[in-house]
Amino acid sequence: MRNRWITAFSRRAFAAAFRPHRSTATMSDAKRSKVAEEFQGYTDSEGRYVNKQAAVGVVKDEIPDDVKDWSTNHKPSGLLFTPLKSAAEWSKFRLTQKQIDQYWQQGYLSNIPVLTEEQCDRILDDYKLFTNPEERHRGHGLFYEFHSNQSGDPNNVLMHALGHWRITQLFHDLVFVPAITVASSQLIDPSRKERDIRLWHDQLFAKPARYGGVVAWHQDYSYWIRTKPMLHLTVHVAVDEQTVENGGLHFVPGSHRWHRDGMPLPITDDSFADMESIQKVLTNEERAAFKPVPALLKKGEASFHHPLMVHGSFSNQTDKPRRAAVVNYIADGVYSDSDDPILAGTPLVKKGEKMGGQFYPLVYETRYCQEGSN
């Protein structure tokens, strides 16, 4: 029934990724370069970027009829948290003006508590459903994209996936968490106007112990130019504590002002494996200002960052895995700027049409914080 699209090599690499690592061998620079080149994207004759890595990760598993697709539910189920009922409850999650100012000055806001340790542990139980190569989750076909190891290097393993909010009830509820959505509404618009918020898509980033891979420096909007205007925001939730040693998230303060005539910096490495590949597209001024700082997120904390914020993370050199859940949002009113499906396996949103429907639901409305509106 299932289309086993993952190759034997990637299955072995994925299985090894979550077992103790005994090999001291490393991939040669020449081989690593060849792997990166094989999956490197390119710009077509019409100036559109073609992401070959995304195509490699497209999931083709059939979906059993009895598997629930949680994207049909556009409200929190109540499994991860108790849904709020009053404006007073919602307003407890509002950011201060100082926090908002910091976001626009630096391009990110970090160390915001959004989940309890108990909530993180429950989410990690679901996370393990996707890191077990011996038993695929029956809903695997609901992923938009899944990479058991996006780098292609068995000693630089990065599990990366999109679409898990459709697969488990807890990950579904995560995209509706008030501590995330209320703050996103306050931060997403440069005019400082609070906006209704829609889900763009979610992501998982898992780095196994000892040889968890890097995520090369990049700007998120470089991958998202198929939508306009640039009213996007990324929320990175640490479900494990993040440190410098285990490959925690880093930001380059002020880099949210770096663009090319209003467009983001070009993509330099689809595999995320070449940490410093971005340097070849930076100006001398940008290189001089390139001074990354670690977010140092505690378990259950989140960072919020601008779509042009340059960010990345180094390898995991510790004895424990480092896992994160990312939720990306758009302001209500963002529209498609593509004649192709926005996410793999989803219906076409015609160019010029507003994003919405089953896969881009409203997760927060500003009226929730207004008395008498709930």
C-alpha positions as CSV (number, residue, x, y, z in Angstrom):
1,M,0.0,0.0,0.0
2,R,2.7,2.4,0.9
3,N,5.2,4.0,-1.5
4,R,8.5,3.6,0.4
5,W,10.2,6.7,-1.1
6,I,13.0,6.7,1.5
7,T,16.1,5.0,0.0
8,A,17.9,2.2,1.8
9,F,20.8,4.6,2.5
10,S,18.6,7.2,4.1
11,R,16.8,4.5,6.2
12,R,20.1,3.3,7.5
13,A,21.3,6.8,8.2
14,F,18.1,7.7,10.0
15,A,18.2,4.5,12.1
16,A,21.8,5.3,13.1
17,A,20.9,8.9,14.0
18,F,19.1,7.9,17.1
19,R,21.4,5.2,18.3
20,P,24.8,5.8,20.2
21,H,27.4,6.9,17.6
22,R,30.5,4.8,17.5
23,S,32.1,5.7,14.3
24,T,34.8,8.4,14.1
25,A,34.8,8.5,10.3
26,T,33.7,11.7,8.7
27,M,32.6,12.5,5.1
28,S,35.4,13.9,3.1
29,D,35.1,17.5,1.9
30,A,35.0,16.3,-1.7
31,K,32.1,13.9,-1.0
32,R,30.2,16.4,1.1
33,S,30.6,18.9,-1.8
34,K,29.3,16.4,-4.2
35,V,26.2,15.6,-2.1
36,A,25.5,19.3,-1.6
37,E,25.8,19.9,-5.4
38,E,23.5,17.0,-6.2
39,F,20.6,18.5,-4.2
40,Q,21.4,22.2,-4.7
41,G,18.6,24.3,-6.1
42,Y,18.8,26.7,-9.1
43,T,17.1,29.7,-10.7
44,D,15.1,28.8,-13.8
45,S,14.8,30.8,-17.0
46,E,11.9,32.9,-15.5
47,G,13.9,33.8,-12.4
48,R,12.1,31.5,-10.1
49,Y,14.1,29.5,-7.5
50,V,13.7,25.7,-7.8
51,N,14.4,24.0,-4.4
52,K,15.5,20.5,-5.3
53,Q,15.8,19.5,-1.6
54,A,12.1,20.2,-1.1
55,A,11.3,18.0,-4.1
56,V,13.4,15.2,-2.6
57,G,11.5,15.4,0.6
58,V,8.0,15.2,-0.9
59,V,6.1,12.4,0.8
60,K,4.3,9.9,-1.4
61,D,2.9,7.5,1.2
62,E,-0.7,6.6,0.8
63,I,-3.0,7.7,3.7
64,P,-5.2,5.1,5.2
65,D,-8.8,6.0,5.2
66,D,-9.1,5.7,9.0
67,V,-6.2,8.2,9.7
68,K,-7.5,11.5,10.9
69,D,-6.3,14.6,9.2
70,W,-6.2,17.3,12.0
71,S,-6.0,20.1,9.4
72,T,-9.8,19.8,9.1
73,N,-10.1,21.1,12.7
74,H,-9.5,24.8,13.0
75,K,-9.8,25.1,16.8
76,P,-7.6,23.7,19.6
77,S,-8.9,20.3,20.7
78,G,-8.1,20.9,24.3
79,L,-5.5,18.1,24.6
80,L,-2.4,20.3,25.0
81,F,-4.1,23.2,26.8
82,T,-7.5,24.3,28.0
83,P,-9.0,26.7,25.4
84,L,-9.5,30.2,26.7
85,K,-12.9,31.8,27.1
86,S,-12.5,35.4,28.0
87,A,-10.6,38.5,26.8
88,A,-9.0,38.7,30.3
89,E,-7.5,35.2,29.8
90,W,-6.2,36.1,26.3
91,S,-4.8,39.4,27.4
92,K,-2.5,37.7,29.9
93,F,-0.3,36.6,27.0
94,R,0.2,40.1,25.5
95,L,3.8,41.3,25.1
96,T,5.0,44.6,26.7
97,Q,5.9,47.6,24.6
98,K,9.5,47.1,25.6
99,Q,9.4,43.5,24.2
100,I,7.8,44.7,21.0
101,D,10.4,47.5,20.6
102,Q,13.2,45.0,21.2
103,Y,11.9,42.8,18.4
104,W,11.9,45.6,15.8
105,Q,15.3,46.8,17.0
106,Q,17.1,43.4,16.9
107,G,14.9,41.4,14.6
108,Y,14.0,38.8,17.1
109,L,12.6,38.3,20.6
110,S,13.8,35.4,22.7
111,N,13.3,33.4,25.8
112,I,9.5,33.8,26.0
113,P,7.9,31.0,28.1
114,V,5.2,29.3,26.0
115,L,5.0,25.7,27.3
116,T,5.4,23.9,30.6
117,E,8.0,21.1,31.0
118,E,5.1,18.7,31.2
119,Q,3.7,19.9,27.9
120,C,7.1,19.6,26.3
121,D,7.4,16.0,27.5
122,R,4.1,15.1,26.0
123,I,5.1,16.7,22.7
124,L,8.4,14.8,22.8
125,D,6.4,11.6,23.1
126,D,4.8,12.5,19.8
127,Y,8.1,13.6,18.4
128,K,9.4,10.1,18.8
129,L,6.7,8.8,16.5
130,F,8.6,10.5,13.6
131,T,12.2,9.5,14.6
132,N,11.6,5.7,14.7
133,P,12.8,4.4,11.3
134,E,11.5,0.9,12.2
135,E,7.9,1.9,12.5
136,R,6.5,4.7,10.3
137,H,3.5,6.6,11.7
138,R,0.4,5.5,9.8
139,G,-0.3,9.2,9.1
140,H,3.2,9.8,7.5
141,G,1.6,10.6,4.1
142,L,0.1,13.7,5.6
143,F,3.6,15.4,5.8
144,Y,4.1,18.1,3.2
145,E,7.8,17.3,3.3
146,F,10.0,14.9,5.3
147,H,13.8,14.5,5.4
148,S,15.3,11.8,7.6
149,N,18.6,13.6,7.0
150,Q,18.6,16.7,5.0
151,S,22.3,17.1,4.8
152,G,23.0,13.7,3.2
153,D,26.0,13.3,5.5
154,P,25.6,10.5,8.0
155,N,27.9,12.3,10.4
156,N,25.9,15.6,10.1
157,V,22.3,14.4,10.7
158,L,19.4,16.9,10.5
159,M,15.9,15.5,10.6
160,H,13.6,18.1,9.1
161,A,9.8,17.8,8.4
162,L,6.8,20.0,7.5
163,G,3.1,19.3,8.2
164,H,3.0,17.4,11.5
165,W,0.1,19.6,12.8
166,R,-2.0,17.4,10.5
167,I,-0.8,14.1,12.1
168,T,-1.1,14.3,15.9
169,Q,-3.5,16.0,18.2
170,L,-0.8,17.6,20.3
171,F,1.1,19.1,17.4
172,H,-2.2,20.3,16.0
173,D,-2.9,22.1,19.3
174,L,0.6,23.6,19.4
175,V,-0.1,26.0,16.5
176,F,-3.0,27.5,18.6
177,V,-1.1,28.0,21.9
178,P,-2.1,31.5,23.1
179,A,1.4,32.4,24.3
180,I,2.5,32.0,20.7
181,T,-0.4,33.4,18.7
182,V,-1.1,36.5,20.8
183,A,2.5,37.6,20.6
184,S,2.7,36.8,16.9
185,S,-0.3,39.1,16.3
186,Q,1.6,42.0,18.0
187,L,4.9,41.4,16.1
188,I,4.0,40.4,12.6
189,D,3.2,43.9,11.0
190,P,6.0,46.5,10.8
191,S,3.3,49.2,11.1
192,R,2.9,47.8,14.7
193,K,-0.8,47.2,14.0
194,E,-2.1,44.0,15.6
195,R,-3.3,41.5,13.0
196,D,-5.4,38.4,12.8
197,I,-3.0,35.4,12.3
198,R,-3.1,32.4,10.0
199,L,-0.9,29.3,10.1
200,W,1.7,29.3,7.3
201,H,3.2,25.9,8.1
202,D,5.0,24.1,10.9
203,Q,8.4,22.4,11.0
204,L,10.4,19.9,13.1
205,F,14.2,20.1,13.5
206,A,15.8,17.2,15.3
207,K,19.6,16.8,15.9
208,P,20.6,13.4,17.3
209,A,23.3,13.1,20.0
210,R,27.0,13.5,19.1
211,Y,26.6,14.1,15.4
212,G,23.4,16.2,15.0
213,G,23.9,18.5,12.0
214,V,24.1,22.2,11.4
215,V,21.4,24.5,10.0
216,A,23.3,26.9,7.8
217,W,22.7,30.6,8.1
218,H,19.7,31.7,6.2
219,Q,16.6,34.0,6.0
220,D,13.3,32.3,6.1
221,Y,11.6,34.5,3.6
222,S,14.2,33.4,1.0
223,Y,12.1,30.2,0.8
224,W,8.7,32.0,1.1
225,I,8.7,34.5,-1.8
226,R,5.7,32.5,-3.3
227,T,3.5,34.7,-1.0
228,K,3.2,38.4,-0.6
229,P,3.4,40.8,1.1
230,M,6.2,39.8,3.6
231,L,4.0,39.7,6.6
232,H,5.4,36.5,8.1
233,L,6.8,35.5,11.5
234,T,8.7,32.4,12.8
235,V,8.3,30.9,16.3
236,H,10.9,28.5,17.4
237,V,9.9,26.4,20.4
238,A,12.6,24.6,22.3
239,V,11.2,21.2,23.5
240,D,14.7,20.4,24.7
241,E,16.9,22.9,26.4
242,Q,19.2,24.6,23.9
243,T,22.9,25.4,24.5
244,V,25.9,26.3,22.4
245,E,27.2,22.8,22.7
246,N,24.0,21.0,21.6
247,G,23.4,23.1,18.5
248,G,21.1,25.8,19.9
249,L,19.6,28.5,17.7
250,H,21.7,31.6,17.0
251,F,20.7,35.0,15.6
252,V,22.6,37.8,13.8
253,P,21.1,41.0,15.4
254,G,20.0,43.6,13.0
255,S,20.2,41.3,9.9
256,H,16.4,41.7,9.4
257,R,17.3,44.9,7.6
258,W,19.5,43.0,5.0
259,H,17.8,42.7,1.6
260,R,18.3,43.1,-2.1
261,D,15.9,45.7,-3.4
262,G,13.2,44.5,-1.0
263,M,13.9,40.9,-1.7
264,P,15.6,38.5,0.7
265,L,19.2,37.2,0.3
266,P,19.5,34.4,-2.2
267,I,19.4,30.8,-1.0
268,T,23.0,29.4,-0.7
269,D,22.5,25.9,0.5
270,D,19.2,23.9,0.3
271,S,20.8,21.0,2.3
272,F,21.5,23.4,5.3
273,A,24.9,21.6,5.6
274,D,27.3,24.4,4.6
275,M,27.2,26.6,7.7
276,E,29.0,29.6,6.2
277,S,27.7,29.5,2.6
278,I,25.8,32.7,3.2
279,Q,29.1,34.6,3.4
280,K,29.5,34.6,-0.4
281,V,26.4,36.7,-0.9
282,L,27.0,39.3,1.9
283,T,28.3,42.8,1.3
284,N,31.5,43.9,3.2
285,E,29.3,45.9,5.5
286,E,27.1,42.9,6.3
287,R,30.1,40.7,6.9
288,A,31.5,43.3,9.4
289,A,28.2,43.3,11.2
290,F,27.9,39.5,11.2
291,K,28.1,38.8,15.0
292,P,25.9,35.9,15.9
293,V,24.5,35.5,19.4
294,P,23.0,32.3,20.9
295,A,19.4,32.3,22.0
296,L,20.0,29.8,24.8
297,L,16.4,28.8,25.0
298,K,15.3,26.8,28.1
299,K,12.9,23.9,27.7
300,G,9.4,25.4,26.9
301,E,10.8,28.8,25.8
302,A,10.3,30.2,22.3
303,S,11.9,32.8,20.1
304,F,10.1,35.0,17.6
305,H,11.9,36.2,14.6
306,H,11.5,38.4,11.5
307,P,11.3,36.7,8.1
308,L,14.6,38.4,7.1
309,M,16.4,37.6,10.3
310,V,19.6,35.7,9.5
311,H,19.7,32.7,11.9
312,G,21.2,29.2,12.1
313,S,22.5,26.6,14.4
314,F,25.7,24.6,14.9
315,S,26.1,20.8,15.4
316,N,25.0,18.9,18.4
317,Q,28.1,17.6,20.2
318,T,26.4,16.4,23.4
319,D,25.1,13.0,24.5
320,K,21.5,14.0,24.2
321,P,19.3,14.9,21.2
322,R,18.3,18.5,20.5
323,R,14.7,18.8,19.2
324,A,12.6,21.9,18.3
325,A,9.2,22.5,17.0
326,V,8.7,25.6,14.7
327,V,5.5,27.3,13.8
328,N,5.4,29.9,11.0
329,Y,2.6,32.4,10.7
330,I,1.3,34.9,8.2
331,A,-1.0,37.9,8.7
332,D,-4.5,37.5,7.5
333,G,-4.6,39.0,4.0
334,V,-1.3,37.6,2.7
335,Y,-1.9,36.2,-0.8
336,S,-0.4,33.7,-3.2
337,D,2.2,34.9,-5.7
338,S,2.6,31.5,-7.4
339,D,0.9,29.5,-10.1
340,D,2.0,26.3,-8.3
341,P,0.7,24.7,-5.1
342,I,2.1,26.5,-2.1
343,L,2.7,23.3,-0.1
344,A,3.2,19.8,-1.6
345,G,0.0,17.8,-1.8
346,T,-2.3,20.7,-1.2
347,P,-4.8,22.4,-3.6
348,L,-3.6,25.3,-5.7
349,V,-4.2,28.8,-4.3
350,K,-4.3,30.8,-7.5
351,K,-1.8,33.7,-7.9
352,G,-3.4,36.8,-6.4
353,E,-5.8,34.9,-4.1
354,K,-5.8,35.3,-0.4
355,M,-4.3,32.5,1.7
356,G,-6.9,30.6,3.6
357,G,-9.0,27.4,3.7
358,Q,-8.1,24.0,5.2
359,F,-4.3,24.4,5.3
360,Y,-4.0,28.0,6.3
361,P,-6.5,28.5,9.1
362,L,-7.0,31.5,11.3
363,V,-5.4,30.6,14.6
364,Y,-5.9,34.0,16.4
365,E,-8.2,37.0,15.9
366,T,-7.5,40.3,17.6
367,R,-11.1,40.4,18.8
368,Y,-10.2,37.6,21.3
369,C,-8.5,40.3,23.6
370,Q,-11.6,42.6,23.4
371,E,-14.2,42.3,26.1
372,G,-17.5,40.9,25.0
373,S,-16.2,39.3,21.8
374,N,-15.8,35.7,23.0
